[in-house]
Amino acid sequence: MIPVDRSVDARVQRHPDLFLCHSTRDKDFVRQLAEDLAFCQVDVWLDEWEIHPGESLENVIQNALGACRYVAVVMGDNFNDSAWASEEVRLGLAREQREDRFVVVPLVVGAIEIPQSIKDKLYVDFRTDYYGGIVRLSGLVNRVPLQHIQESIRATKPRSIRDAIEALRDAGFEPYVIMSKEDGEAIQRAGGTPYLENRLRFSPQAIEANPHVSPRLRRMMKRLSEVW
């Protein structure tokens, strides 16, 4: 497990892997996507995990768009109705020009016409292969050779998040789950042990059985047991 500090104070130095640009009306899908990516060692920036009550939406989002390594454009059924999302795409494309590298990664998840501004980009199609898309995004973020990722997807044909993790292992990458710093501290209090510079080792079953952990953490451990 890799703990991530999502506090306001940590923003200055934090550089998440992936900003999820999306319509609020597609939030259910985006939440699931963010959780699944976290199991594959992708540090996701999701607005409802990061923005505190009272903060300026515009300021926080603009700063995040500049700090994240990639901007994933989640094109669900309602994407083209969102002025916020369109502006985020514009800012992401402007950053591409400044940095002279690709930043914006289109993800097609609904019946939608792809905006003209990103129509020439190769997209990840989640409509036909959701878990393959998870593997491709994690491979991109974690710098796994594309050939290895494609071959592993063809060989393993992932149909669950457990399969996606196995596909990454097949490609030569061992993913750690991303969790909040607070979850990491709770796990350590419950018996987890530090490993390397910023990782924890623990038994999900042992943490789940600990009577002192929160119900929320217990649910998380139960899912970890099912996945890992």
Phi and psi restraints in degrees (value plus and minus 20) as a CYANA .aco file:
   2 ILE   PHI    -137.8   -97.8
   2 ILE   PSI      94.8   134.8
   3 PRO   PHI     -98.1   -58.1
   3 PRO   PSI     121.8   161.8
   4 VAL   PHI    -143.3  -103.3
   4 VAL   PSI     110.6   150.6
   5 ASP   PHI    -109.4   -69.4
   5 ASP   PSI      89.6   129.6
   6 ARG   PHI    -122.2   -82.2
   6 ARG   PSI       0.3    40.3
   7 SER   PHI     -93.2   -53.2
   7 SER   PSI     141.7   181.7
   8 VAL   PHI     -80.0   -40.0
   8 VAL   PSI     -61.6   -21.6
   9 ASP   PHI     -83.8   -43.8
   9 ASP   PSI     -48.6    -8.6
  10 ALA   PHI    -100.9   -60.9
  10 ALA   PSI     -30.7     9.3
  11 ARG   PHI     -81.9   -41.9
  11 ARG   PSI     -52.0   -12.0
  12 VAL   PHI     -79.7   -39.7
  12 VAL   PSI     -59.0   -19.0
  13 GLN   PHI    -125.9   -85.9
  13 GLN   PSI     -24.1    15.9
  14 ARG   PHI    -105.1   -65.1
  14 ARG   PSI     119.1   159.1
  15 HIS   PHI    -151.7  -111.7
  15 HIS   PSI      65.0   105.0
  16 PRO   PHI     -80.0   -40.0
  16 PRO   PSI     141.0   181.0
  17 ASP   PHI     -93.8   -53.8
  17 ASP   PSI     -63.2   -23.2
  18 LEU   PHI    -163.0  -123.0
  18 LEU   PSI     101.9   141.9
  19 PHE   PHI    -111.1   -71.1
  19 PHE   PSI     107.4   147.4
  20 LEU   PHI    -117.0   -77.0
  20 LEU   PSI      81.8   121.8
  21 CYS   PHI    -105.0   -65.0
  21 CYS   PSI     104.5   144.5
  22 HIS   PHI    -182.0  -142.0
  22 HIS   PSI     146.4   186.4
  23 SER   PHI    -103.3   -63.3
  23 SER   PSI     119.8   159.8
  24 THR   PHI     -77.4   -37.4
  24 THR   PSI     -50.2   -10.2
  25 ARG   PHI     -92.1   -52.1
  25 ARG   PSI     -31.4     8.6
  26 ASP   PHI    -123.4   -83.4
  26 ASP   PSI      -0.5    39.5
  27 LYS   PHI     -82.0   -42.0
  27 LYS   PSI     -56.3   -16.3
  28 ASP   PHI     -79.6   -39.6
  28 ASP   PSI     -65.9   -25.9
  29 PHE   PHI     -83.8   -43.8
  29 PHE   PSI     -63.0   -23.0
  30 VAL   PHI     -85.4   -45.4
  30 VAL   PSI     -58.4   -18.4
  31 ARG   PHI     -79.6   -39.6
  31 ARG   PSI     -67.4   -27.4
  32 GLN   PHI     -83.0   -43.0
  32 GLN   PSI     -61.5   -21.5
  33 LEU   PHI     -80.3   -40.3
  33 LEU   PSI     -65.6   -25.6
  34 ALA   PHI     -82.0   -42.0
  34 ALA   PSI     -62.9   -22.9
  35 GLU   PHI     -85.8   -45.8
  35 GLU   PSI     -61.3   -21.3
  36 ASP   PHI     -88.0   -48.0
  36 ASP   PSI     -59.4   -19.4
  37 LEU   PHI     -83.6   -43.6
  37 LEU   PSI     -56.5   -16.5
  38 ALA   PHI     -81.8   -41.8
  38 ALA   PSI     -52.5   -12.5
  39 PHE   PHI     -89.4   -49.4
  39 PHE   PSI     -37.7     2.3
  40 CYS   PHI    -129.6   -89.6
  40 CYS   PSI       7.4    47.4
  41 GLN   PHI      40.4    80.4
  41 GLN   PSI      29.4    69.4
  42 VAL   PHI    -139.4   -99.4
  42 VAL   PSI      99.6   139.6
  43 ASP   PHI    -101.9   -61.9
  43 ASP   PSI      81.2   121.2
  44 VAL   PHI    -111.8   -71.8
  44 VAL   PSI     118.2   158.2
  45 TRP   PHI    -119.2   -79.2
  45 TRP   PSI      89.1   129.1
  46 LEU   PHI    -140.0  -100.0
  46 LEU   PSI     109.3   149.3
  47 ASP   PHI     -71.6   -31.6
  47 ASP   PSI     -63.2   -23.2
  48 GLU   PHI     -95.6   -55.6
  48 GLU   PSI     -29.7    10.3
  49 TRP   PHI    -111.6   -71.6
  49 TRP   PSI     -35.5     4.5
  50 GLU   PHI    -138.4   -98.4
  50 GLU   PSI     -53.9   -13.9
  51 ILE   PHI    -113.6   -73.6
  51 ILE   PSI     103.8   143.8
  52 HIS   PHI    -111.5   -71.5
  52 HIS   PSI     132.8   172.8
  53 PRO   PHI     -74.5   -34.5
  53 PRO   PSI     115.1   155.1
  54 GLY   PHI      75.5   115.5
  54 GLY   PSI     -35.2     4.8
  55 GLU   PHI     -99.6   -59.6
  55 GLU   PSI     137.0   177.0
  56 SER   PHI     -97.6   -57.6
  56 SER   PSI      96.8   136.8
  57 LEU   PHI     -77.9   -37.9
  57 LEU   PSI     -66.2   -26.2
  58 GLU   PHI     -82.1   -42.1
  58 GLU   PSI     -67.0   -27.0
  59 ASN   PHI     -85.1   -45.1
  59 ASN   PSI     -66.5   -26.5
  60 VAL   PHI     -84.8   -44.8
  60 VAL   PSI     -63.6   -23.6
  61 ILE   PHI     -87.2   -47.2
  61 ILE   PSI     -61.8   -21.8
  62 GLN   PHI     -81.7   -41.7
  62 GLN   PSI     -61.9   -21.9
  63 ASN   PHI     -84.1   -44.1
  63 ASN   PSI     -60.3   -20.3
  64 ALA   PHI     -85.9   -45.9
  64 ALA   PSI     -59.0   -19.0
  65 LEU   PHI     -82.6   -42.6
  65 LEU   PSI     -48.0    -8.0
  66 GLY   PHI    -105.4   -65.4
  66 GLY   PSI     -42.5    -2.5
  67 ALA   PHI    -112.5   -72.5
  67 ALA   PSI     -52.1   -12.1
  68 CYS   PHI     -92.6   -52.6
  68 CYS   PSI     126.6   166.6
  69 ARG   PHI     -88.9   -48.9
  69 ARG   PSI     -57.2   -17.2
  70 TYR   PHI    -155.1  -115.1
  70 TYR   PSI     134.2   174.2
  71 VAL   PHI    -135.1   -95.1
  71 VAL   PSI      90.0   130.0
  72 ALA   PHI    -111.2   -71.2
  72 ALA   PSI     100.9   140.9
  73 VAL   PHI    -114.3   -74.3
  73 VAL   PSI      85.1   125.1
  74 VAL   PHI    -106.7   -66.7
  74 VAL   PSI      79.8   119.8
  75 MET   PHI    -112.6   -72.6
  75 MET   PSI      62.5   102.5
  76 GLY   PHI    -106.1   -66.1
  76 GLY   PSI    -194.5  -154.5
  77 ASP   PHI     -77.8   -37.8
  77 ASP   PSI     -49.0    -9.0
  78 ASN   PHI    -125.7   -85.7
  78 ASN   PSI     -11.5    28.5
  79 PHE   PHI     -79.3   -39.3
  79 PHE   PSI     -65.8   -25.8
  80 ASN   PHI     -90.3   -50.3
  80 ASN   PSI     -27.9    12.1
  81 ASP   PHI    -109.0   -69.0
  81 ASP   PSI     -24.1    15.9
  82 SER   PHI    -122.0   -82.0
  82 SER   PSI      92.8   132.8
  83 ALA   PHI     -87.5   -47.5
  83 ALA   PSI     -55.6   -15.6
  84 TRP   PHI     -79.0   -39.0
  84 TRP   PSI     -69.0   -29.0
  85 ALA   PHI     -82.7   -42.7
  85 ALA   PSI     -61.1   -21.1
  86 SER   PHI     -82.4   -42.4
  86 SER   PSI     -59.1   -19.1
  87 GLU   PHI     -87.5   -47.5
  87 GLU   PSI     -57.5   -17.5
  88 GLU   PHI     -84.0   -44.0
  88 GLU   PSI     -58.8   -18.8
  89 VAL   PHI     -83.3   -43.3
  89 VAL   PSI     -63.6   -23.6
  90 ARG   PHI     -79.1   -39.1
  90 ARG   PSI     -64.8   -24.8
  91 LEU   PHI     -86.0   -46.0
  91 LEU   PSI     -58.1   -18.1
  92 GLY   PHI     -84.1   -44.1
  92 GLY   PSI     -61.4   -21.4
  93 LEU   PHI     -88.3   -48.3
  93 LEU   PSI     -56.7   -16.7
  94 ALA   PHI     -83.2   -43.2
  94 ALA   PSI     -57.5   -17.5
  95 ARG   PHI     -86.6   -46.6
  95 ARG   PSI     -56.3   -16.3
  96 GLU   PHI     -76.1   -36.1
  96 GLU   PSI     -63.8   -23.8
  97 GLN   PHI     -86.6   -46.6
  97 GLN   PSI     -60.8   -20.8
  98 ARG   PHI     -85.2   -45.2
  98 ARG   PSI     -61.8   -21.8
  99 GLU   PHI    -113.8   -73.8
  99 GLU   PSI     -27.3    12.7
 100 ASP   PHI      33.5    73.5
 100 ASP   PSI      29.0    69.0
 101 ARG   PHI    -176.7  -136.7
 101 ARG   PSI     142.4   182.4
 102 PHE   PHI    -100.7   -60.7
 102 PHE   PSI     116.3   156.3
 103 VAL   PHI    -142.6  -102.6
 103 VAL   PSI     -59.9   -19.9
 104 VAL   PHI    -107.9   -67.9
 104 VAL   PSI     105.7   145.7
 105 VAL   PHI    -140.7  -100.7
 105 VAL   PSI      89.7   129.7
 106 PRO   PHI     -95.6   -55.6
 106 PRO   PSI     115.7   155.7
 107 LEU   PHI    -141.5  -101.5
 107 LEU   PSI      96.8   136.8
 108 VAL   PHI    -114.2   -74.2
 108 VAL   PSI      99.7   139.7
 109 VAL   PHI    -146.7  -106.7
 109 VAL   PSI     -25.8    14.2
 110 GLY   PHI    -161.5  -121.5
 110 GLY   PSI    -198.0  -158.0
 111 ALA   PHI    -101.8   -61.8
 111 ALA   PSI      76.7   116.7
 112 ILE   PHI    -167.5  -127.5
 112 ILE   PSI     128.1   168.1
 113 GLU   PHI    -105.7   -65.7
 113 GLU   PSI     104.1   144.1
 114 ILE   PHI     -87.3   -47.3
 114 ILE   PSI     111.0   151.0
 115 PRO   PHI     -75.5   -35.5
 115 PRO   PSI     123.6   163.6
 116 GLN   PHI     -77.8   -37.8
 116 GLN   PSI     -53.8   -13.8
 117 SER   PHI     -84.9   -44.9
 117 SER   PSI     -42.3    -2.3
 118 ILE   PHI    -144.9  -104.9
 118 ILE   PSI      -2.5    37.5
 119 LYS   PHI     -87.1   -47.1
 119 LYS   PSI     -45.3    -5.3
 120 ASP   PHI    -105.9   -65.9
 120 ASP   PSI     -21.8    18.2
 121 LYS   PHI    -106.5   -66.5
 121 LYS   PSI     122.5   162.5
 122 LEU   PHI     -89.6   -49.6
 122 LEU   PSI     106.7   146.7
 123 TYR   PHI    -127.1   -87.1
 123 TYR   PSI     142.1   182.1
 124 VAL   PHI    -117.6   -77.6
 124 VAL   PSI     102.1   142.1
 125 ASP   PHI    -115.4   -75.4
 125 ASP   PSI      82.5   122.5
 126 PHE   PHI    -102.3   -62.3
 126 PHE   PSI     -30.9     9.1
 127 ARG   PHI     -89.1   -49.1
 127 ARG   PSI     -55.8   -15.8
 128 THR   PHI    -122.0   -82.0
 128 THR   PSI     -40.8    -0.8
 129 ASP   PHI    -173.2  -133.2
 129 ASP   PSI      57.3    97.3
 130 TYR   PHI     -79.7   -39.7
 130 TYR   PSI     -71.8   -31.8
 131 TYR   PHI     -93.3   -53.3
 131 TYR   PSI     -49.4    -9.4
 132 GLY   PHI     -83.1   -43.1
 132 GLY   PSI     -57.3   -17.3
 133 GLY   PHI     -83.3   -43.3
 133 GLY   PSI     -60.3   -20.3
 134 ILE   PHI     -79.5   -39.5
 134 ILE   PSI     -65.2   -25.2
 135 VAL   PHI     -83.3   -43.3
 135 VAL   PSI     -63.5   -23.5
 136 ARG   PHI     -83.1   -43.1
 136 ARG   PSI     -63.2   -23.2
 137 LEU   PHI     -86.3   -46.3
 137 LEU   PSI     -64.1   -24.1
 138 SER   PHI     -83.0   -43.0
 138 SER   PSI     -60.1   -20.1
 139 GLY   PHI     -81.5   -41.5
 139 GLY   PSI     -61.8   -21.8
 140 LEU   PHI     -82.0   -42.0
 140 LEU   PSI     -72.0   -32.0
 141 VAL   PHI     -81.6   -41.6
 141 VAL   PSI     -60.0   -20.0
 142 ASN   PHI    -115.6   -75.6
 142 ASN   PSI      -7.8    32.2
 143 ARG   PHI      38.9    78.9
 143 ARG   PSI      19.0    59.0
 144 VAL   PHI    -102.6   -62.6
 144 VAL   PSI     113.1   153.1
 145 PRO   PHI     -72.3   -32.3
 145 PRO   PSI     113.5   153.5
 146 LEU   PHI     -78.5   -38.5
 146 LEU   PSI     -59.5   -19.5
 147 GLN   PHI     -79.0   -39.0
 147 GLN   PSI     -62.1   -22.1
 148 HIS   PHI     -82.9   -42.9
 148 HIS   PSI     -62.7   -22.7
 149 ILE   PHI     -82.7   -42.7
 149 ILE   PSI     -68.2   -28.2
 150 GLN   PHI     -83.5   -43.5
 150 GLN   PSI     -62.0   -22.0
 151 GLU   PHI     -85.5   -45.5
 151 GLU   PSI     -59.1   -19.1
 152 SER   PHI     -88.7   -48.7
 152 SER   PSI     -57.0   -17.0
 153 ILE   PHI     -84.0   -44.0
 153 ILE   PSI     -63.2   -23.2
 154 ARG   PHI     -84.7   -44.7
 154 ARG   PSI     -57.8   -17.8
 155 ALA   PHI     -95.7   -55.7
 155 ALA   PSI     -57.7   -17.7
 156 THR   PHI    -119.3   -79.3
 156 THR   PSI     -43.7    -3.7
 157 LYS   PHI      27.4    67.4
 157 LYS   PSI      46.4    86.4
 158 PRO   PHI     -81.8   -41.8
 158 PRO   PSI     113.3   153.3
 159 ARG   PHI    -146.8  -106.8
 159 ARG   PSI      -9.7    30.3
 160 SER   PHI    -178.4  -138.4
 160 SER   PSI     150.0   190.0
 161 ILE   PHI     -87.6   -47.6
 161 ILE   PSI     -52.1   -12.1
 162 ARG   PHI     -81.6   -41.6
 162 ARG   PSI     -63.4   -23.4
 163 ASP   PHI     -82.8   -42.8
 163 ASP   PSI     -58.4   -18.4
 164 ALA   PHI     -81.6   -41.6
 164 ALA   PSI     -62.0   -22.0
 165 ILE   PHI     -83.3   -43.3
 165 ILE   PSI     -61.5   -21.5
 166 GLU   PHI     -85.2   -45.2
 166 GLU   PSI     -55.3   -15.3
 167 ALA   PHI     -84.7   -44.7
 167 ALA   PSI     -59.8   -19.8
 168 LEU   PHI     -84.7   -44.7
 168 LEU   PSI     -60.8   -20.8
 169 ARG   PHI     -82.5   -42.5
 169 ARG   PSI     -60.9   -20.9
 170 ASP   PHI     -79.9   -39.9
 170 ASP   PSI     -53.8   -13.8
 171 ALA   PHI    -100.6   -60.6
 171 ALA   PSI     -23.6    16.4
 172 GLY   PHI      79.6   119.6
 172 GLY   PSI      -7.6    32.4
 173 PHE   PHI    -139.9   -99.9
 173 PHE   PSI     107.3   147.3
 174 GLU   PHI    -119.4   -79.4
 174 GLU   PSI      84.0   124.0
 175 PRO   PHI    -100.4   -60.4
 175 PRO   PSI     123.3   163.3
 176 TYR   PHI    -124.6   -84.6
 176 TYR   PSI     127.3   167.3
 177 VAL   PHI     -97.1   -57.1
 177 VAL   PSI     120.2   160.2
 178 ILE   PHI    -113.2   -73.2
 178 ILE   PSI     108.4   148.4
 179 MET   PHI    -154.8  -114.8
 179 MET   PSI     147.1   187.1
 180 SER   PHI     -90.3   -50.3
 180 SER   PSI     136.5   176.5
 181 LYS   PHI     -77.5   -37.5
 181 LYS   PSI     -58.3   -18.3
 182 GLU   PHI     -85.3   -45.3
 182 GLU   PSI     -59.3   -19.3
 183 ASP   PHI     -84.0   -44.0
 183 ASP   PSI     -60.1   -20.1
 184 GLY   PHI     -81.6   -41.6
 184 GLY   PSI     -61.2   -21.2
 185 GLU   PHI     -85.7   -45.7
 185 GLU   PSI     -60.1   -20.1
 186 ALA   PHI     -85.7   -45.7
 186 ALA   PSI     -59.9   -19.9
 187 ILE   PHI     -85.6   -45.6
 187 ILE   PSI     -59.6   -19.6
 188 GLN   PHI     -85.8   -45.8
 188 GLN   PSI     -59.2   -19.2
 189 ARG   PHI     -84.0   -44.0
 189 ARG   PSI     -49.2    -9.2
 190 ALA   PHI    -110.2   -70.2
 190 ALA   PSI     -14.0    26.0
 191 GLY   PHI     102.7   142.7
 191 GLY   PSI     -23.4    16.6
 192 GLY   PHI     -87.6   -47.6
 192 GLY   PSI     131.4   171.4
 193 THR   PHI    -141.8  -101.8
 193 THR   PSI     118.7   158.7
 194 PRO   PHI     -81.8   -41.8
 194 PRO   PSI     125.1   165.1
 195 TYR   PHI    -163.8  -123.8
 195 TYR   PSI     108.9   148.9
 196 LEU   PHI      37.2    77.2
 196 LEU   PSI    -172.3  -132.3
 197 GLU   PHI    -106.4   -66.4
 197 GLU   PSI     -48.2    -8.2
 198 ASN   PHI    -166.3  -126.3
 198 ASN   PSI      13.2    53.2
 199 ARG   PHI    -145.2  -105.2
 199 ARG   PSI     138.9   178.9
 200 LEU   PHI    -144.3  -104.3
 200 LEU   PSI     122.4   162.4
 201 ARG   PHI    -129.0   -89.0
 201 ARG   PSI     119.4   159.4
 202 PHE   PHI    -185.6  -145.6
 202 PHE   PSI     143.3   183.3
 203 SER   PHI    -119.3   -79.3
 203 SER   PSI      95.7   135.7
 204 PRO   PHI     -76.2   -36.2
 204 PRO   PSI     -57.1   -17.1
 205 GLN   PHI     -85.0   -45.0
 205 GLN   PSI     -60.9   -20.9
 206 ALA   PHI     -88.1   -48.1
 206 ALA   PSI     -60.0   -20.0
 207 ILE   PHI     -86.6   -46.6
 207 ILE   PSI     -61.0   -21.0
 208 GLU   PHI     -82.0   -42.0
 208 GLU   PSI     -54.1   -14.1
 209 ALA   PHI    -101.2   -61.2
 209 ALA   PSI     -30.6     9.4
 210 ASN   PHI     -91.2   -51.2
 210 ASN   PSI     102.2   142.2
 211 PRO   PHI     -90.8   -50.8
 211 PRO   PSI     -30.7     9.3
 212 HIS   PHI    -115.9   -75.9
 212 HIS   PSI     -25.8    14.2
 213 VAL   PHI    -104.6   -64.6
 213 VAL   PSI     138.9   178.9
 214 SER   PHI     -92.1   -52.1
 214 SER   PSI     135.4   175.4
 215 PRO   PHI     -77.1   -37.1
 215 PRO   PSI     -56.5   -16.5
 216 ARG   PHI     -82.8   -42.8
 216 ARG   PSI     -65.8   -25.8
 217 LEU   PHI     -86.6   -46.6
 217 LEU   PSI     -54.1   -14.1
 218 ARG   PHI     -84.0   -44.0
 218 ARG   PSI     -60.8   -20.8
 219 ARG   PHI     -82.9   -42.9
 219 ARG   PSI     -60.1   -20.1
 220 MET   PHI     -83.4   -43.4
 220 MET   PSI     -62.1   -22.1
 221 MET   PHI     -85.1   -45.1
 221 MET   PSI     -55.1   -15.1
 222 LYS   PHI     -83.8   -43.8
 222 LYS   PSI     -62.9   -22.9
 223 ARG   PHI     -88.4   -48.4
 223 ARG   PSI     -57.9   -17.9
 224 LEU   PHI     -79.6   -39.6
 224 LEU   PSI     -61.3   -21.3
 225 SER   PHI     -80.8   -40.8
 225 SER   PSI     -58.0   -18.0
 226 GLU   PHI     -90.8   -50.8
 226 GLU   PSI     -54.5   -14.5
 227 VAL   PHI    -103.4   -63.4
 227 VAL   PSI     -62.5   -22.5
